[in-house]
Protein backbone atom coordinates (compact mmCIF):
# COMPACT_ATOMS: atom_id res chain seq x y z
CA UNK A 1 0.00 0.00 0.00
CA UNK A 2 1.10 3.58 -0.68
CA UNK A 3 1.26 5.74 2.49
CA UNK A 4 -0.42 9.11 1.88
CA UNK A 5 -1.07 10.17 5.46
CA UNK A 6 0.58 12.53 7.91
CA UNK A 7 0.11 13.83 11.44
CA UNK A 8 -3.13 12.81 13.11
CA UNK A 9 -4.42 10.65 10.24
CA UNK A 10 -2.73 7.85 8.35
CA UNK A 11 -3.92 6.97 4.85
CA UNK A 12 -2.76 3.92 2.94
CA UNK A 13 -3.96 3.53 -0.62
CA UNK A 14 -3.65 0.36 -2.70
CA UNK A 15 -3.86 -0.12 -6.50
CA UNK A 16 -7.40 -1.54 -6.26
CA UNK A 17 -8.78 1.80 -5.09
CA UNK A 18 -9.00 0.81 -1.40
CA UNK A 19 -8.04 3.50 1.12
CA UNK A 20 -7.38 2.55 4.76
CA UNK A 21 -7.64 5.60 7.00
CA UNK A 22 -6.37 5.39 10.59
CA UNK A 23 -7.00 7.90 13.38
CA UNK A 24 -3.57 8.30 15.01
CA UNK A 25 -4.33 9.36 18.59
CA UNK A 26 -3.95 6.02 20.37
CA UNK A 27 -2.45 7.50 23.55
CA UNK A 28 -5.79 9.25 24.15
CA UNK A 29 -8.04 6.43 22.84
CA UNK A 30 -8.21 8.20 19.47
CA UNK A 31 -10.44 10.88 20.99
CA UNK A 32 -11.57 13.64 18.66
CA UNK A 33 -9.97 16.98 19.43
CA UNK A 34 -9.83 19.94 17.05
CA UNK A 35 -6.56 18.96 15.29
CA UNK A 36 -7.70 15.34 14.83
CA UNK A 37 -11.09 16.41 13.42
CA UNK A 38 -9.57 18.92 11.02
CA UNK A 39 -7.14 16.26 9.82
CA UNK A 40 -10.00 13.79 9.29
CA UNK A 41 -12.03 16.34 7.33
CA UNK A 42 -9.00 17.15 5.19
CA UNK A 43 -8.27 13.47 4.55
CA UNK A 44 -11.88 12.69 3.62
CA UNK A 45 -11.95 15.73 1.33
CA UNK A 46 -8.84 14.58 -0.51
CA UNK A 47 -10.23 11.07 -0.90
CA UNK A 48 -13.56 12.40 -2.19
CA UNK A 49 -11.88 13.91 -5.26
CA UNK A 50 -10.21 10.63 -6.27
CA UNK A 51 -12.23 9.20 -9.15
CA UNK A 52 -10.45 5.85 -8.84
CA UNK A 53 -11.44 5.41 -5.19
CA UNK A 54 -13.61 2.32 -4.59
CA UNK A 55 -13.95 1.90 -0.81
CA UNK A 56 -12.65 3.42 2.44
CA UNK A 57 -11.85 1.54 5.65
CA UNK A 58 -11.84 3.69 8.80
CA UNK A 59 -10.16 2.51 12.00
CA UNK A 60 -8.49 3.80 15.15
CA UNK A 61 -4.82 3.29 15.94
CA UNK A 62 -3.83 0.82 18.63
CA UNK A 63 -6.00 -1.88 20.13
CA UNK A 64 -7.91 -0.05 22.86
CA UNK A 65 -10.35 2.10 20.91
CA UNK A 66 -11.95 2.94 17.59
CA UNK A 67 -12.71 6.42 18.95
CA UNK A 68 -13.16 6.95 22.68
CA UNK A 69 -15.30 10.05 22.18
CA UNK A 70 -14.73 13.78 21.89
CA UNK A 71 -11.84 15.19 23.93
CA UNK A 72 -13.30 16.05 27.36
CA UNK A 73 -10.16 18.00 28.25
CA UNK A 74 -10.81 20.35 25.35
CA UNK A 75 -14.56 20.51 25.94
CA UNK A 76 -14.09 21.44 29.60
CA UNK A 77 -12.46 24.73 28.51
CA UNK A 78 -15.27 25.82 26.17
CA UNK A 79 -17.67 28.70 26.53
CA UNK A 80 -20.98 28.82 24.65
CA UNK A 81 -19.55 30.23 21.43
CA UNK A 82 -16.62 27.82 21.42
CA UNK A 83 -18.98 24.95 22.28
CA UNK A 84 -21.07 25.71 19.18
CA UNK A 85 -17.95 25.75 17.03
CA UNK A 86 -16.65 22.50 18.55
CA UNK A 87 -19.85 20.51 18.10
CA UNK A 88 -20.23 21.88 14.57
CA UNK A 89 -16.76 20.49 13.87
CA UNK A 90 -17.83 17.08 15.22
CA UNK A 91 -20.77 17.18 12.80
CA UNK A 92 -18.53 18.24 9.90
CA UNK A 93 -16.20 15.32 10.66
CA UNK A 94 -19.03 12.78 10.56
CA UNK A 95 -20.60 14.43 7.53
CA UNK A 96 -17.31 14.26 5.62
CA UNK A 97 -17.54 10.46 5.72
CA UNK A 98 -21.27 10.34 4.99
CA UNK A 99 -20.58 12.46 1.90
CA UNK A 100 -17.79 10.30 0.54
CA UNK A 101 -19.04 8.94 -2.80
CA UNK A 102 -17.93 5.37 -2.02
CA UNK A 103 -18.77 2.97 0.83
CA UNK A 104 -17.03 3.56 4.15
CA UNK A 105 -16.47 0.58 6.47
CA UNK A 106 -15.77 1.18 10.15
CA UNK A 107 -13.45 -1.46 11.66
CA UNK A 108 -14.20 -1.20 15.38
CA UNK A 109 -12.27 -2.65 18.29
CA UNK A 110 -12.28 -1.41 21.84
CA UNK A 111 -14.24 1.72 22.76
CA UNK A 112 -16.66 3.52 20.43
CA UNK A 113 -18.18 6.17 22.67
CA UNK A 114 -20.04 9.42 22.11
CA UNK A 115 -18.60 11.17 19.07
CA UNK A 116 -16.85 7.90 18.23
CA UNK A 117 -20.16 6.07 17.98
CA UNK A 118 -21.55 8.97 15.94
CA UNK A 119 -18.61 8.66 13.55
CA UNK A 120 -19.21 4.91 13.26
CA UNK A 121 -22.93 5.55 12.62
CA UNK A 122 -21.95 7.91 9.79
CA UNK A 123 -20.14 5.04 8.04
CA UNK A 124 -22.00 2.76 5.66
CA UNK A 125 -21.02 -0.53 7.29
CA UNK A 126 -19.66 -1.45 10.71
CA UNK A 127 -17.68 -4.56 11.68
CA UNK A 128 -16.75 -4.97 15.35
CA UNK A 129 -14.46 -7.23 17.30
CA UNK A 130 -15.89 -9.05 20.30
CA UNK A 131 -14.07 -6.68 22.66
CA UNK A 132 -15.78 -3.59 21.21
CA UNK A 133 -17.92 -1.49 23.55
CA UNK A 134 -20.48 1.11 22.52
CA UNK A 135 -22.12 3.95 24.40
CA UNK A 136 -23.37 7.53 24.39
CA UNK A 137 -22.29 8.75 27.85
CA UNK A 138 -22.66 12.51 27.27
CA UNK A 139 -25.48 12.95 29.79
CA UNK A 140 -23.15 11.70 32.51
CA UNK A 141 -20.91 14.74 31.97
CA UNK A 142 -23.78 17.19 31.71
CA UNK A 143 -24.29 17.23 27.95
CA UNK A 144 -26.94 15.91 25.56
CA UNK A 145 -25.98 13.61 22.69
CA UNK A 146 -26.46 15.57 19.46
CA UNK A 147 -25.46 15.86 15.79
CA UNK A 148 -25.01 12.37 14.25
CA UNK A 149 -26.67 10.73 17.23
CA UNK A 150 -29.73 11.54 15.11
CA UNK A 151 -28.71 8.62 12.87
CA UNK A 152 -29.19 6.09 15.66
CA UNK A 153 -33.01 5.72 15.49
CA UNK A 154 -32.66 4.60 11.87
CA UNK A 155 -30.18 1.93 12.93
CA UNK A 156 -31.54 0.65 16.25
CA UNK A 157 -35.01 2.19 16.65
CA UNK A 158 -36.30 4.89 18.96
CA UNK A 159 -36.58 2.81 22.13
CA UNK A 160 -33.00 1.58 22.05
CA UNK A 161 -31.79 5.06 21.08
CA UNK A 162 -33.57 6.49 24.13
CA UNK A 163 -32.03 3.80 26.29
CA UNK A 164 -28.48 4.62 25.13
CA UNK A 165 -28.87 8.39 25.22
CA UNK A 166 -30.85 8.72 28.45
CA UNK A 167 -29.00 6.12 30.53
CA UNK A 168 -25.47 6.65 29.28
CA UNK A 169 -24.91 2.91 29.56
CA UNK A 170 -22.34 0.93 27.58
CA UNK A 171 -23.28 -2.14 25.55
CA UNK A 172 -21.14 -5.04 24.34
CA UNK A 173 -20.52 -5.98 20.74
CA UNK A 174 -22.98 -8.89 20.75
CA UNK A 175 -25.77 -6.59 21.96
CA UNK A 176 -24.81 -4.00 19.35
CA UNK A 177 -25.14 -6.65 16.64
CA UNK A 178 -28.50 -7.86 17.97
CA UNK A 179 -29.76 -4.28 17.93
CA UNK A 180 -28.53 -3.64 14.37
CA UNK A 181 -25.86 -1.14 15.39
CA UNK A 182 -23.13 -3.22 13.71
CA UNK A 183 -23.41 -5.62 10.80
CA UNK A 184 -20.95 -8.26 12.02
CA UNK A 185 -19.02 -9.24 15.16
CA UNK A 186 -15.86 -11.34 14.95
CA UNK A 187 -12.89 -12.08 17.16
CA UNK A 188 -10.16 -9.47 17.23
CA UNK A 189 -7.90 -11.75 15.20
CA UNK A 190 -10.55 -12.05 12.48
CA UNK A 191 -11.44 -8.35 12.21
CA UNK A 192 -9.17 -7.60 9.26
CA UNK A 193 -10.39 -10.66 7.38
CA UNK A 194 -14.03 -9.76 7.97
CA UNK A 195 -13.41 -6.25 6.65
CA UNK A 196 -11.52 -7.69 3.67
CA UNK A 197 -14.54 -9.85 2.78
CA UNK A 198 -16.76 -6.76 2.66
CA UNK A 199 -14.16 -4.92 0.61
CA UNK A 200 -13.95 -7.81 -1.87
CA UNK A 201 -17.72 -7.79 -2.31
CA UNK A 202 -17.70 -4.09 -3.10
CA UNK A 203 -14.76 -4.46 -5.51
CA UNK A 204 -16.61 -7.25 -7.33
CA UNK A 205 -19.43 -4.82 -8.15
CA UNK A 206 -19.64 -2.04 -10.71
CA UNK A 207 -17.81 1.10 -9.49
CA UNK A 208 -20.38 3.45 -11.06
CA UNK A 209 -23.26 1.39 -9.70
CA UNK A 210 -21.78 1.45 -6.18
CA UNK A 211 -21.44 5.23 -6.26
CA UNK A 212 -25.01 5.60 -7.52
CA UNK A 213 -26.27 3.20 -4.85
CA UNK A 214 -24.57 5.07 -2.00
CA UNK A 215 -25.95 8.38 -3.28
CA UNK A 216 -29.45 6.94 -3.55
CA UNK A 217 -29.40 5.38 -0.07
CA UNK A 218 -28.38 8.75 1.36
CA UNK A 219 -31.26 10.46 -0.47
CA UNK A 220 -33.76 7.81 0.71
CA UNK A 221 -33.03 8.84 4.30
CA UNK A 222 -34.74 12.19 3.82
CA UNK A 223 -37.33 11.52 1.10
CA UNK A 224 -40.96 10.42 1.49
CA UNK A 225 -41.67 7.02 -0.04
CA UNK A 226 -43.18 8.15 -3.34
CA UNK A 227 -40.34 10.58 -3.96
CA UNK A 228 -37.77 7.94 -3.00
CA UNK A 229 -39.18 5.54 -5.58
CA UNK A 230 -39.16 8.19 -8.29
CA UNK A 231 -35.60 9.11 -7.40
CA UNK A 232 -34.69 5.45 -7.75
CA UNK A 233 -36.08 5.38 -11.29
CA UNK A 234 -33.90 8.36 -12.22
CA UNK A 235 -30.89 6.75 -10.54
CA UNK A 236 -31.46 3.48 -12.43
CA UNK A 237 -31.53 5.42 -15.69
CA UNK A 238 -28.28 7.17 -14.74
CA UNK A 239 -26.55 3.78 -14.62
CA UNK A 240 -26.54 3.93 -18.43
CA UNK A 241 -24.40 7.07 -18.38
CA UNK A 242 -21.52 4.61 -18.79
CA UNK A 243 -21.20 1.23 -20.52
CA UNK A 244 -20.93 -0.52 -17.14
CA UNK A 245 -24.39 -2.18 -17.21
CA UNK A 246 -23.86 -3.63 -20.68
CA UNK A 247 -20.37 -4.89 -19.85
CA UNK A 248 -21.28 -6.51 -16.56
CA UNK A 249 -24.55 -7.99 -17.76
CA UNK A 250 -22.81 -9.49 -20.79
CA UNK A 251 -20.17 -10.93 -18.47
CA UNK A 252 -22.95 -12.46 -16.36
CA UNK A 253 -24.64 -13.94 -19.43
CA UNK A 254 -21.36 -15.43 -20.70
CA UNK A 255 -20.25 -16.85 -17.34
CA UNK A 256 -19.47 -20.60 -17.32
CA UNK A 257 -22.42 -22.69 -16.22
CA UNK A 258 -22.00 -25.87 -14.25
CA UNK A 259 -23.54 -28.96 -15.76
CA UNK A 260 -26.59 -30.50 -14.08
C-alpha positions in Angstrom: 0.0 0.0 0.0 1.1 3.6 -0.7 1.3 5.7 2.5 -0.4 9.1 1.9 -1.1 10.2 5.5 0.6 12.5 7.9 0.1 13.8 11.4 -3.1 12.8 13.1 -4.4 10.6 10.2 -2.7 7.9 8.3 -3.9 7.0 4.8 -2.8 3.9 2.9 -4.0 3.5 -0.6 -3.6 0.4 -2.7 -3.9 -0.1 -6.5 -7.4 -1.5 -6.3 -8.8 1.8 -5.1 -9.0 0.8 -1.4 -8.0 3.5 1.1 -7.4 2.6 4.8 -7.6 5.6 7.0 -6.4 5.4 10.6 -7.0 7.9 13.4 -3.6 8.3 15.0 -4.3 9.4 18.6 -3.9 6.0 20.4 -2.5 7.5 23.5 -5.8 9.3 24.1 -8.0 6.4 22.8 -8.2 8.2 19.5 -10.4 10.9 21.0 -11.6 13.6 18.7 -10.0 17.0 19.4 -9.8 19.9 17.1 -6.6 19.0 15.3 -7.7 15.3 14.8 -11.1 16.4 13.4 -9.6 18.9 11.0 -7.1 16.3 9.8 -10.0 13.8 9.3 -12.0 16.3 7.3 -9.0 17.1 5.2 -8.3 13.5 4.6 -11.9 12.7 3.6 -11.9 15.7 1.3 -8.8 14.6 -0.5 -10.2 11.1 -0.9 -13.6 12.4 -2.2 -11.9 13.9 -5.3 -10.2 10.6 -6.3 -12.2 9.2 -9.2 -10.4 5.8 -8.8 -11.4 5.4 -5.2 -13.6 2.3 -4.6 -14.0 1.9 -0.8 -12.6 3.4 2.4 -11.9 1.5 5.6 -11.8 3.7 8.8 -10.2 2.5 12.0 -8.5 3.8 15.2 -4.8 3.3 15.9 -3.8 0.8 18.6 -6.0 -1.9 20.1 -7.9 -0.1 22.9 -10.3 2.1 20.9 -11.9 2.9 17.6 -12.7 6.4 18.9 -13.2 7.0 22.7 -15.3 10.0 22.2 -14.7 13.8 21.9 -11.8 15.2 23.9 -13.3 16.1 27.4 -10.2 18.0 28.3 -10.8 20.3 25.4 -14.6 20.5 25.9 -14.1 21.4 29.6 -12.5 24.7 28.5 -15.3 25.8 26.2 -17.7 28.7 26.5 -21.0 28.8 24.7 -19.6 30.2 21.4 -16.6 27.8 21.4 -19.0 24.9 22.3 -21.1 25.7 19.2 -17.9 25.7 17.0 -16.7 22.5 18.6 -19.9 20.5 18.1 -20.2 21.9 14.6 -16.8 20.5 13.9 -17.8 17.1 15.2 -20.8 17.2 12.8 -18.5 18.2 9.9 -16.2 15.3 10.7 -19.0 12.8 10.6 -20.6 14.4 7.5 -17.3 14.3 5.6 -17.5 10.5 5.7 -21.3 10.3 5.0 -20.6 12.5 1.9 -17.8 10.3 0.5 -19.0 8.9 -2.8 -17.9 5.4 -2.0 -18.8 3.0 0.8 -17.0 3.6 4.2 -16.5 0.6 6.5 -15.8 1.2 10.2 -13.5 -1.5 11.7 -14.2 -1.2 15.4 -12.3 -2.6 18.3 -12.3 -1.4 21.8 -14.2 1.7 22.8 -16.7 3.5 20.4 -18.2 6.2 22.7 -20.0 9.4 22.1 -18.6 11.2 19.1 -16.9 7.9 18.2 -20.2 6.1 18.0 -21.6 9.0 15.9 -18.6 8.7 13.5 -19.2 4.9 13.3 -22.9 5.6 12.6 -21.9 7.9 9.8 -20.1 5.0 8.0 -22.0 2.8 5.7 -21.0 -0.5 7.3 -19.7 -1.4 10.7 -17.7 -4.6 11.7 -16.7 -5.0 15.3 -14.5 -7.2 17.3 -15.9 -9.1 20.3 -14.1 -6.7 22.7 -15.8 -3.6 21.2 -17.9 -1.5 23.5 -20.5 1.1 22.5 -22.1 4.0 24.4 -23.4 7.5 24.4 -22.3 8.8 27.9 -22.7 12.5 27.3 -25.5 13.0 29.8 -23.1 11.7 32.5 -20.9 14.7 32.0 -23.8 17.2 31.7 -24.3 17.2 27.9 -26.9 15.9 25.6 -26.0 13.6 22.7 -26.5 15.6 19.5 -25.5 15.9 15.8 -25.0 12.4 14.2 -26.7 10.7 17.2 -29.7 11.5 15.1 -28.7 8.6 12.9 -29.2 6.1 15.7 -33.0 5.7 15.5 -32.7 4.6 11.9 -30.2 1.9 12.9 -31.5 0.7 16.2 -35.0 2.2 16.6 -36.3 4.9 19.0 -36.6 2.8 22.1 -33.0 1.6 22.1 -31.8 5.1 21.1 -33.6 6.5 24.1 -32.0 3.8 26.3 -28.5 4.6 25.1 -28.9 8.4 25.2 -30.8 8.7 28.4 -29.0 6.1 30.5 -25.5 6.7 29.3 -24.9 2.9 29.6 -22.3 0.9 27.6 -23.3 -2.1 25.6 -21.1 -5.0 24.3 -20.5 -6.0 20.7 -23.0 -8.9 20.7 -25.8 -6.6 22.0 -24.8 -4.0 19.4 -25.1 -6.7 16.6 -28.5 -7.9 18.0 -29.8 -4.3 17.9 -28.5 -3.6 14.4 -25.9 -1.1 15.4 -23.1 -3.2 13.7 -23.4 -5.6 10.8 -20.9 -8.3 12.0 -19.0 -9.2 15.2 -15.9 -11.3 15.0 -12.9 -12.1 17.2 -10.2 -9.5 17.2 -7.9 -11.7 15.2 -10.6 -12.1 12.5 -11.4 -8.4 12.2 -9.2 -7.6 9.3 -10.4 -10.7 7.4 -14.0 -9.8 8.0 -13.4 -6.2 6.7 -11.5 -7.7 3.7 -14.5 -9.9 2.8 -16.8 -6.8 2.7 -14.2 -4.9 0.6 -14.0 -7.8 -1.9 -17.7 -7.8 -2.3 -17.7 -4.1 -3.1 -14.8 -4.5 -5.5 -16.6 -7.2 -7.3 -19.4 -4.8 -8.1 -19.6 -2.0 -10.7 -17.8 1.1 -9.5 -20.4 3.4 -11.1 -23.3 1.4 -9.7 -21.8 1.4 -6.2 -21.4 5.2 -6.3 -25.0 5.6 -7.5 -26.3 3.2 -4.9 -24.6 5.1 -2.0 -25.9 8.4 -3.3 -29.4 6.9 -3.6 -29.4 5.4 -0.1 -28.4 8.7 1.4 -31.3 10.5 -0.5 -33.8 7.8 0.7 -33.0 8.8 4.3 -34.7 12.2 3.8 -37.3 11.5 1.1 -41.0 10.4 1.5 -41.7 7.0 0.0 -43.2 8.1 -3.3 -40.3 10.6 -4.0 -37.8 7.9 -3.0 -39.2 5.5 -5.6 -39.2 8.2 -8.3 -35.6 9.1 -7.4 -34.7 5.4 -7.7 -36.1 5.4 -11.3 -33.9 8.4 -12.2 -30.9 6.8 -10.5 -31.5 3.5 -12.4 -31.5 5.4 -15.7 -28.3 7.2 -14.7 -26.6 3.8 -14.6 -26.5 3.9 -18.4 -24.4 7.1 -18.4 -21.5 4.6 -18.8 -21.2 1.2 -20.5 -20.9 -0.5 -17.1 -24.4 -2.2 -17.2 -23.9 -3.6 -20.7 -20.4 -4.9 -19.9 -21.3 -6.5 -16.6 -24.6 -8.0 -17.8 -22.8 -9.5 -20.8 -20.2 -10.9 -18.5 -22.9 -12.5 -16.4 -24.6 -13.9 -19.4 -21.4 -15.4 -20.7 -20.3 -16.8 -17.3 -19.5 -20.6 -17.3 -22.4 -22.7 -16.2 -22.0 -25.9 -14.2 -23.5 -29.0 -15.8 -26.6 -30.5 -14.1 
